[in-house]
């Protein structure tokens, strides 16, 4: 009975196999399942083999003499886990530490010198070239003379005002050879600064000029994109930059870098000496140091993650403020004296300094100054003469009013002046085109004052080219004495414009070509 039951079960298994596994209907599916199972098993076995081989390689690496004890035990901190560090035996720790200490003891002096030398070399290379490494700046109260030769008896070729800069081409004794603009010569070295002292001194004399890099650059009233717009700059428009916050930040970072570099140099020297003199400690001390470093690393990582979380939270809650703070704002001043702020990314800043002035330019400026003083004196004298003449003419007009009415003619005689004949005038100064204008919007823009600051008066005021007839000049036109008190954009050369009280009178006068005489 039992035998029959076993035979029945066998037949059932065979029937199941033929029906569900070896049946052509399900054969492809079953083969695919079998292949997937084989591949999965192969991947698991391969991973185990690779893990074991990697662990073995790291153990062999720890036994080498060319690596430090910590590197032999832990390798790269990003690749080796805490479990792999624990697998290192106390004996391996002791051997590796003893090997490293022995090498440090035998080569203490040679190792210390290269470390210090390397640190000093790195410090020098990290310092950028200074603006005044090859330039100088005048440190004087008035002016610094530039001579053609390195001698006080040399020919004077120019001068430098306080804060003027020049390129240093060399030194000869107490003299420095410089080139500034068109001026080339020698100055006394004691009156110029170079290097860091020049950079610090130049801060009081430099002018920062900003140039718009594109059209539509907004100048705002405050350091915010929501502030009102003062004006809009087009490309290549220039403005005066009052200060550059980026330079202050660079100065702070440079000072911090120098302090860190100096501290690193001292620390490296101290570590090198300490390594050479220190012997291998016990296994227990080594294990405690390793554990301490691991705890420190975990603590630092935890603190960093906490700080990062706080920063992300703050950035999420105050998104608008952070976006505004990302913009570096430059305080600027416009040509009319109004101030504002502009984004530093939209302007290019040039550092402008004064340069030396040549002897020829100084002479030309002196001549212009004397000419201006002389012209002012002459204008004052003419004004005084005109005041005296006006007083005399007013008296004469009052006494001859009755007789002038009977001898009137068609020529315009002026409102407050008496006709003066050409025979009583001075020499003829030429033939002029004479036109007329008034104080209306069309003729003179509605201005109530002349270019010289006086109130225009019919019969007295004329506009002329002041390069030919300066303000205050008096001329005789058609027997009437006029005074040059105004000028106009269309009044050039031998052209005179006579002022009338109404536009109708100006139109009636028209245009004439007459001879003009000095009064």
Residue pairs with C-beta under 8 A, 6 or more apart in sequence:
20 26
21 27
21 30
55 84
55 87
58 75
58 80
58 84
59 87
59 88
59 92
61 67
61 72
61 75
62 72
62 73
62 88
62 92
62 96
63 72
63 92
63 95
63 96
64 72
65 99
65 103
67 96
68 96
68 100
69 93
69 96
69 97
69 99
69 100
69 286
70 290
70 293
72 92
72 96
73 85
73 88
73 92
73 93
73 96
73 290
74 80
74 85
74 290
77 297
82 294
85 290
85 294
90 283
90 287
93 283
93 286
93 287
93 290
94 280
94 283
94 286
97 280
97 281
97 286
98 280
101 278
101 279
101 280
104 111
104 275
104 276
104 278
105 276
105 279
107 276
108 272
108 273
108 275
108 276
108 277
109 276
111 272
111 275
111 276
112 269
112 272
112 273
112 276
115 268
115 269
115 272
116 265
116 268
116 269
116 272
119 261
119 264
119 265
119 268
120 265
122 261
123 258
123 261
123 262
123 265
126 257
126 261
130 195
130 196
130 199
131 199
131 202
131 351
132 165
132 193
132 194
132 195
132 196
132 198
132 199
132 202
133 194
133 195
134 167
134 168
135 165
135 166
135 167
135 168
135 194
135 198
136 165
136 166
136 168
136 176
136 178
136 192
136 193
136 194
136 198
137 163
137 164
137 165
137 166
137 192
137 193
137 194
137 198
137 201
137 202
137 205
137 353
138 144
138 160
138 161
138 162
138 163
138 164
138 165
138 166
138 187
138 191
138 192
139 162
139 191
139 192
139 193
139 201
140 160
140 162
140 191
141 162
142 162
143 159
143 160
143 161
143 162
144 159
144 160
144 161
144 164
144 187
144 188
144 191
144 192
145 156
145 158
145 159
145 187
146 156
146 157
146 158
146 159
146 160
146 178
146 180
146 183
146 185
146 186
146 187
146 356
147 154
147 155
147 156
147 157
147 175
147 185
147 186
147 187
148 154
148 155
148 156
148 157
148 185
148 186
149 155
149 185
149 186
150 172
150 173
150 174
150 175
150 177
150 186
151 175
151 186
154 185
154 186
156 359
157 183
157 184
157 185
157 358
157 359
158 180
158 183
158 185
158 356
158 357
158 358
158 359
158 361
158 362
159 356
159 357
159 359
159 362
160 166
160 180
160 187
160 355
160 356
160 357
161 354
161 357
162 205
163 201
163 202
163 204
163 205
163 353
163 354
164 180
164 353
164 354
164 355
164 356
165 180
165 202
165 353
165 354
165 355
166 178
166 179
166 180
166 183
166 187
166 192
166 355
166 356
167 178
167 179
167 180
168 176
168 177
168 178
168 194
169 177
169 178
169 179
170 176
170 177
171 177
171 189
172 186
174 188
174 189
174 190
175 186
175 187
175 188
175 189
176 186
176 187
176 188
176 189
176 192
177 185
177 186
178 184
178 185
178 186
178 187
178 192
178 356
180 355
180 356
181 355
181 356
181 357
181 358
182 358
183 355
183 356
183 357
183 358
192 198
193 201
202 353
205 353
205 354
206 351
206 352
206 353
207 240
207 351
207 352
207 353
208 240
208 241
208 242
208 243
208 244
208 349
208 350
208 351
208 352
209 238
209 239
209 240
209 241
209 349
209 350
209 352
210 238
210 239
210 240
210 241
210 330
210 332
210 342
210 347
210 348
210 349
210 350
211 236
211 237
211 238
211 347
211 348
211 349
211 350
212 233
212 234
212 235
212 236
212 237
212 238
212 239
212 346
212 347
213 235
213 346
213 347
213 348
214 235
214 346
215 234
215 235
216 232
216 233
216 234
217 232
217 233
217 234
217 237
217 342
217 343
217 346
217 347
218 229
218 232
218 233
218 342
219 229
219 230
219 231
219 232
219 233
219 239
219 332
219 334
219 340
219 341
219 342
220 227
220 228
220 229
220 230
220 340
220 341
220 342
221 227
221 228
221 229
221 230
221 340
221 341
222 228
222 341
223 324
223 327
223 329
223 341
224 324
225 323
225 324
225 327
227 341
230 334
230 338
230 340
231 334
231 338
231 340
233 239
233 342
239 332
239 333
239 334
239 335
239 342
239 347
240 332
240 333
240 334
241 330
241 331
241 332
241 347
241 349
242 330
242 331
242 332
242 333
242 339
243 330
243 331
244 330
244 344
244 349
245 328
245 329
245 330
245 344
246 328
246 344
314 322
315 322
327 343
327 344
327 345
328 343
328 344
328 345
329 341
329 342
329 343
329 344
330 341
330 342
330 343
330 344
330 347
330 349
331 339
331 340
331 341
332 339
332 340
332 341
332 342
333 339
334 340
375 470
378 470
378 472
379 470
379 471
379 472
382 472
382 473
382 474
383 472
385 474
386 472
386 474
386 483
389 474
389 481
390 416
393 416
393 417
393 418
393 481
394 416
396 418
397 416
397 417
397 418
400 418
404 413
411 478
411 479
412 478
412 480
412 509
413 419
413 459
413 479
413 480
414 458
414 459
414 460
414 480
414 481
415 457
415 458
415 459
415 460
415 501
416 457
416 458
416 459
416 460
417 459
417 460
417 480
417 481
419 479
419 480
420 476
420 479
420 480
420 481
420 519
421 479
422 476
422 479
422 515
422 517
425 476
425 517
425 518
425 519
426 517
426 518
426 519
427 517
427 518
428 515
428 516
428 517
428 518
429 475
429 516
429 517
429 518
430 494
430 515
430 516
431 494
431 513
431 514
431 515
431 516
432 477
432 494
432 495
432 496
432 513
432 514
432 515
432 516
433 494
433 495
433 496
433 511
433 512
433 513
434 477
434 495
434 496
434 497
434 498
434 511
434 512
434 513
434 514
434 516
435 495
435 496
435 497
435 498
435 509
435 510
435 511
435 512
436 497
436 498
436 499
436 500
436 505
436 506
436 507
436 509
436 510
437 443
437 444
437 463
437 488
437 497
437 498
437 499
437 500
437 506
438 444
438 499
438 500
438 501
438 502
438 503
438 505
438 506
439 446
439 447
439 448
439 456
439 499
439 501
440 446
440 503
442 503
443 503
443 506
444 488
448 455
449 455
449 456
450 456
450 461
450 463
450 485
450 486
451 463
451 471
451 485
451 486
451 487
452 471
452 472
452 485
452 486
454 461
454 485
456 485
456 486
456 499
457 499
458 499
458 500
458 501
458 505
459 480
459 482
460 481
460 482
460 483
460 485
460 499
461 482
461 483
461 485
461 486
461 498
461 499
462 475
462 477
462 482
462 483
462 484
462 485
462 486
462 496
462 497
462 498
462 499
463 484
463 485
463 486
463 487
463 488
463 491
463 496
463 497
463 499
464 473
464 484
464 486
464 487
464 491
464 495
464 496
464 497
465 487
465 491
465 492
465 493
465 494
465 495
466 484
466 487
468 493
468 494
469 475
469 484
469 496
470 484
471 484
471 485
472 483
472 484
472 485
473 483
473 484
474 481
474 482
474 483
474 484
474 518
474 519
475 481
475 482
475 484
475 496
475 516
475 517
475 518
475 519
476 482
476 516
476 517
476 518
476 519
477 496
477 498
477 514
477 516
478 514
481 519
482 496
482 498
486 497
486 499
488 497
491 497
496 516
498 509
500 506
500 509
